[in-house]
Amino acid sequence: MKLALQFFLKVFAFMSLGYGSTQALMYYFSASGEARILQSLISGLGFGLMVGLFITYKQMREVKKLRGNQLSQEDLSVHQVACFQSYLTKEEILAKLQNHYPSKDWELQTANDLVKLKTPYSWKSFGEKVQIRINELQNGLTEVLVESKPRLWYTLADYGKNLENTLYLRKLLAA
């Protein structure tokens, strides 16, 4: 409950301040003037409340589908990181990424030990940037670091999309 409240307060503050201040500035420079500034700030609070409740509900619901009821602050974050070891080589990792859905539809770029992926737009997000660092260890294993984050830096909620990306890539590449 505490995580949901913290997440809600972040979304509420961003949405209500953004909407309310935009409305206040619009009324300040319009003919109706200063009389409606307080009204616009109050409507901003209402907007922030409604949108904050909806986004918090959707974010919590989608992340619980992936993680269950034991959530952490990191699970609700739009920036996800996973580190694991794999028996696959870099070439085998690239082959899996290019041949398995949905990663085969992602835009792929490689450079040395770094693989960059860009996902397409979806109803959950405007796309994500995924980076995979591949470090071959001496014991025959490969250390894989997956980082998934939204393309837009100001994204507040991704409805678990970046968490879904890291879990999918961990399952695909850890085998």
Secondary structure, 3 states (H helix, E strand, C coil): CHHHHHHHHHHHHHHHHHHHHHHHHHHHHCCCHHHHHHHHHHHHHHHHHHHHHHHHHHHHHHHHHHHCCCCCHHHHCCCEEEEEEECCCHHHHHHHHHHCCCHHHCEEEEECCEEEEECCCCCCCCCEEEEEEEEECCCCCEEEEEEEEECCCCCCCCCCHHHHHHHHHHHHHCC
